[in-house]
Amino acid sequence: MMKKLSFVFCLLLLFGCSQREEIADDQEPILVQIGDRSITVSDYVKRSELTIRPFYCRGNTEKDKRIILNSLIAEKLFALETEPSSEIFNNPFFLAYVKGRKEQMMRDKLFEIEAKARVNLSETEIDSAMIKAGMEYKVEFANLSPEQAMTIREKIAENPESINGLFEESDSIFTHTSRYLDNDLAPLQQVLFKRPLQPGHVIEPLQIDQDRFLFIRIKNYTYKPIISSSERIKKKQLVKEQLELNKAQQFWDGYVNDVMRGKKIEFDRESFEYLLELLAERIWNTEQEIDIAKRVNEIILNEFTDEANSLNRPFFKLNDEVWTIGDFRELVLSHPIVFRDDYIGTPRQYVKAFRTAVIDVIQDHFVTEQAYKRKIDRLESIERKTKMWQDAFVALYFQEKYIESLRQKSDFDPEKLSGNRDTYMDVLVDSLVKKYKSKIKLNRVEFEKIKLDNTSFFGFRPGVPYPSLVPAFPATSLSDKIENFQVGIH
């Protein structure tokens, strides 16, 4: 008989089912049309500013702009040149990657519809938050287990005045600085900035997650008023964004609870422990510092394929349906596991983090189902952005295959792989531009409007299966000529 570990999803319904109105799509001006492919102005700017560009086009001059344009066009041409019958389109990892990217964007769009669009801030809320934004708390805290937290709460209930003494008895007291605009623990933010707290004030054990509580004492606080009008404008924008995100998250949590209403997951204890032990053996038996989430995904995807007995084992039951380890692996193929905690230092922390990560994957699976039901996958913006990720990957594949073919030739010259002009890549791009010239249309008016930032940084969004915001910049062209792209877009 199946032994079970049960986790029941929250049944709270915060708001009713939303109407299935037609979803408005994002309208972005097209910069370049290349056959059935397109590059929007937004694509161009993000690919330029949210990635590290090569040194030869890292500035914001007109020459840099033209090289960037040619590089992005060349990427599309490489993708067009790749035959649909190429092996990459039969690679299950590639197909799952594209699917995963698309589904993450679908969930993001659903978040905009069901959460972000519902936010309506008042000036009173913003003004109140502006005052909080000037506050900075220094706190002392001790980590507590649920059992320790319950014991302390019981003692406080018996004698409220004992709270200071109980804090003094805590082991391993740490210090922390918290600001309103910091990306801090939500429960901590809520209790600190709900009302002003005086130094010495002790807060009852505060639940952070299922297995962790904080026992907190205010050490000190400072208030930094806004002096200049320009500083106030910047701070107000940051405050509005923070408030919108907080409110949107509340709406989203309610929506997800609605989606998961009535669903119950029961883990098979033997399979769960087997999987934990197997993963732990391959993770903890090493002295090297590793990315645990990355290693877990590698093991599940690459090292379980030959273990048929493992893949066929029941992993959990979702309502009346049994999911095997192999079924879960299919989800991970397009939705890598993500750990919520930044630091996992012990096997016990790993067990908790892994359990939560598995539930997050399952939850996203059902949220994605809702996005498909709303036909979000058919939105032009989703299809175009999916094509951007696919083309970037395919273009890189084409580039590598092309270079590999060159190396096989007797007249191959390694010096022509790099240089200022007339490289193998330049010759290839020139030939493709000539081939597709009649299909390349450039909106020169929009191109002239673009102003770039020459600061190099990498756009990264933590806590999601695919954290990079845009594909890596394509190092495909050194040319700054755009004479071939004279046909405007109307």
N, C-alpha and C positions, 0 to 999 in steps of 0.2 A: 504493500500500500504506500502511496506517495506521502512522504513527510513534507510538511509545508511550513514556509515562512510567509506570513501574510502581511501585506501592506495595502491598506484601503485608501484610495484616493479621496480627497476632500469632497464632500457632497454638497457643500454650500453653493447655492445659486445666487449670485449677487445681482444679476439682472437677467431679464428674459431673453429669449432667442431674438437675435436681430433680424430685421427684414432682409430678404434676399434681393435688395435693389441692385440695379446694374452698377457695376463698379467703374468709376471714372479712372481712366488710364493717365499716366504721366505723359505730357506732351513736351518733347524736347526738340529744339531745332537741329536739323541734320546738317552736319558740316561736310561730310563726304559720302557720296553714294557710289558703291562699287558693285555693280551687278545687283544681286539680291542682298548684299551686305551693306551696312551703314555704320558710320562713325558720327555720333552726335557731338555737339559742342561740349556737353558735360563729360562724355567719354574722353575727349581730347584733353580737357583740363585735368581730370582725375588721373588719367594715365601719366600725365606730366608731373603732377604735384604730389601724388600719393605714392610714388615709387622713387627709387634712386635712379636718376638718369645717368647715362654714360658721361664722362668728362667733356666730350666734344659737343654736347648739347644741354649742358646743365644750367646755362644762363637764361636770361629772358629777352635776348635780342631777337630781331627779325630772322637772323640766320638760324638761331636755335629753334625758333618756332617752325621754320620750314623743314629742318632736319627731323624734328619730332613728327611733323605731318607725314613726311615720306616714310618714316619708320613704321608708323601705324598703317599706312596704305600698303606697304610691303608685306606686313603681317597678314593682311586680308588677302593679298595676292597669293601668298604661300598657301594659305588655307584653301583658296579656290583651286590651286594646282594639285592638291592632294585628292587622289581618286577616292570616291566613296567605298571602293572595294579594298582600300589599303588596310593593312593589318590593324592599324590603330582603331578603326571603327568596329573591329571585332574583339577588341581587348576589353574584358569585363571590368577591369579596374578603371579604365578610361571612361567607359559608359556610366559606371557608378559614380565617378567623380563629377561628370557633367550633370547627372541626375541630382546628386547631392547639392551641388551649387545652385541649381534651379530651385530645388525645394526649400533651401534656406532663404532665397530671395522671395519665394512665395509666402513663407511664414513672416518675413519682414513686412511684406505688403499687407498681410492679414493684421499684423500688429498696428499698422497705420490706420486701417479701417476700423478695427474693433477697439482700439485704445487711444492712439494719438489723436484721431479726429474727434474724439469725444471730450477732449480737454478744453475747458473754457476758464481762463484765469481772470480774476478781478484785480483792479488796481490796489484794493485793500490787501489782498493776498501778496501781491508783489511787494508793496511797501513794507509789510510785516517781514517778509523774507529778506528784504534788503537790510533790515536791522540785524537779523540773525546772521547774515553774511559777514557782518563785522565782528562776530564773536569767535573766539578761539579758546577752547577748553584744553587744559592739561589734566588728565585723569590718571588715577592709579587703579589697577584692576588685578583680580585673581581669576584664573580659569577654574571652573567647577564642573564636576560631573552632575548628572541629573539627581543622583542620590544625595550628594553634598548640598546641592541647591535646595532640595526638599527639606533637609535637616535644618538648614539655616533659616528658611522661611518659617518653619514650625516654631523655632526659637524666637524669631522676631514677633510672631503672632502672640506668643505667650508674654513677651516682654519687649515692646517696641523700642525702649530706650537702650536695649542691649546691642543694637545694630552696629554702633561704632566699635564696641569691644569685639564683636564677631569678625568685623573686617580686620582688626589688628591681629587676630589669631590666624588669618589666612596665610597659607604658604605661597612662596614664589610670587611676590607682588611685582607687577610690571608697570611701566608708565607709557602713556600714549597721548598724542596731540590730535584733537579732532576739530575740523573746521566744517562749516555748513556746506561749502562747495566741494569738499573732498569726496572722493569715491569710497566712502567708509561703509561700515556695517550698518545696514538700514535700521535695525532695532536700536542700535546705539545712537544714531543720528536723531531718531524720533524722540528718544527720552531726553537727550541733551538739549535739543533746540525747541522743545515744546514750550518751555518757560525758563527764565533765568534761574540758574542754580548757583548757590554760594559755595565758596571754598569750605571743605570739610563735610559737605553734604554726602551721605552714603545712599546709594541706590540699591534696592533689594536685588537679589540675583536675577539677572536679565537673560532670558532665553535667546540664544543666537541661532541655534539650529537644534536638531533632534537630540544631540548628545552633548551640547556645549552651552554652559551658562557663564556669564560674567558678573562678578561681584565688584562694584565700582564705587570709588570715592573721588569727589571733585578735589583736585589739588590746587588749581588756580584757574583763572580765566582773564582774558584781556579783551578789550573792545577797541577796534581800529576804525574810527569814523572816516568817511569818504571826504576828501578835501576838494579835488578839482571836478569840474563838470564832465570832462572827458573820461575821468576814472569812473564817475557815476554811470555814464552811458554804457561803458564796457561791463561794469559790475551788474547793471540791471539786465543786460542781455544774458549774462551767465546765470543769473538768478532765475530768469524766466525759463531758460532751457532746463535748469535743474528742477524747477517746479513742474514743468510740462512732463519731464521724464518720470518724476515721482508719481504724478497723477495718472499718467498713461500706464505705468506699471501696475497700479492698483486696478485699473480697468482690465488690463491684460490678465492679471491673476484671476479676476472674476470670470473672464471669458474662458480661460483654460480650465478652471474648476467646472464650468458649465459643460465643456467638451468631455471632461473625464467623469462626469456625474454617473454614478452607478457602476463604474468599472473597478474591478478588483483584481489585483495581481497576487498570485500565490507562488512563491519560489519553491522549487523542489530542493529540500534541504541538502540532500546528498549531492546533487549536481552542482548546487551553488557552492558548497564547501569544496567539492572536487575542483571546480573551476578556479576558485580563489587560491587553493593550494598550488595548482598547476601554474598559475600566473605568478604567484608569490615566489615559487622556486626559481623562476627565470628572471625575476626582477630584483629580489632582495639578496640573492647569492652573488652579488658583485660589489666590488668596492668603488667602482666608477660612478660618478654622478651622472644620472640619466634623466631624461624627460619621461616620467612614469606614464603619463597618458599616451604619449607617442609609442612607447614600448608596448603597452597593453594592446593598442590597435594593431601594431605589427604582428604580435603573437596571435591574436584572434584571426587576422586576415591571412597571414602567411604560414603559420605553423600548425594550424588546426586542419588544414586541407587534407592531410593524409591520415588523420585520426578519425576514421569513419565512426568508430564506436562513440567517440566524444561528441561528434556532430549530431548523432542521432539520439543523444540522451535528452530527456525532457528537462528544460531549464526552468520554465514557469508556466503556470496556467493563467490565462487572461479570461476571466469569466468562465466559460465552458470550453475554451479552446486551448489546447496544449501547444506550446512553442518549444521547439528543441533548441539546443545550442547552435545548431546549423541555421535555424530560422533567425535567431538573433544575429548571427554572423552576417546574414543577408542585409539586415538593417544597418549594421556597422559598416558594411561595404560602401554605402552612400552617406552614412551619418556617423563619422568617427566619434568615439567616446570622448566626452569632455568632463574633466573633474572641476567641480566648483571651487575647491580649495586650492589656493596657490601653492601651499606647502603641504606635502605628505611625507612626514618623517619617520613614521613607525608603521608596522604591519597593521595595528589596530586602526589607525587613521585611514589606511589604505582600504580596509574592509568596508568601513563606513562610506568612504568616498566612492568606491566601486559600486556599492549597492545604490547609492543616490544617482550615480552616472547612468546606470542601467535603466532606472526608472525615468530619467530625463529623456533617454533615447526613445523609450516606449511612448512617453507623453508627446514628444515631438512627432512621432509617427501618426498619432491621432489628430494632432493639430494640422499636420500636412494633409490628411484626408479631408479635413474641412476646407482647406484652401483649394483642393482639387474640385470639391463639390461646388465651390463658388466660381469655378472656372478661372481662377487667378493664373493658372498655367498658360492660358490662352491670351493673356494681355500682351499687347505688342511690346511693351517695355520689358516684360519678363522674358519674352522670346528673344529680344534683341540683346539683352544683357547675358542671357545664357549662351547665345551665339558668340558674344565677345569672349567669354571664358573658353568656350570650345575652340574657337579660331586661334586664340593665343596658344593653346596647348598643341593643336594640330600644326600650326606654323612652326613651332619649335621642333616638332617631330620631323616636318618636311626639311627644315634647315639642317638638322643632324643627319638625315638620310642623304641629303645633297652633298654635304661635306664628306660623308663616308664614301660616296660614289667617286668623288674627286680623288680621294686618297688611293683608290684602286687603279688610277690611270698612270701610265708610265711617265707622262710629262707633268705630273703633279708638282707644283711649286709651293712649299709651305709659306713662303714669304707673301704669297698672294692671298693668304687668309686674313691678313691684317695690313693696315697701311692707311694712307690718307686718301687714296683714290685707286681706281682700276683694280680693286680687289675682286676675288671670285664672287663675293656677295653683290658688289656694285654691278658687275656684268650681268648677274642673274636678275637683279631687280630691274635694271634697264630693259632687259629683254621682255620681262613680264609686263612692264609699263607699256611697252609698244604693243604687246599682244592684247592687253585689256584697255587700251587707250580710249576707245569709244564708249566704254562702260564706266569710266571714272568721271564723276561729276563733283566739282568743288564749289561750295558756297563761299565765294571770296568775301562777300560782305560780312558774314559771320566770322570768317577767319581773321579779317583785319581788326575786329573788335576784341579779340582775345588778348588778355594781358596775363602773363605768367609770373609766378613767384619763383625766384631762383634759389630758395632755401630747400635743401635736400632733406627729406624725411620719408619714413615708411609708414603708410596708413595701416593700422592694425586694430582689430576689434576683438578683445579677449572674451572668452566664455561662450564661443560658438564653434561649431564643427569646422568651419572654414574662416579663419580669422583675417586673412589678407583682404583688403578692401577692393583692390583691382589687380589684374595680372601684372607680373613683372614687366618692366619696360622692354620692348623688343629691340635688341641691338641688331637691326637689319639693314640700316642705310646710313651712309655718311653724306649723301647728296643734299644740297640746300636749294636745288632747282625745282620750280613748280610750273615751268612753261607748258608741260604736257597736260596740266589740269586747268584748262581755261573755261570749260563748260559749266555754267552756273546751275544751281538747283532752284526751281521755281515752286 
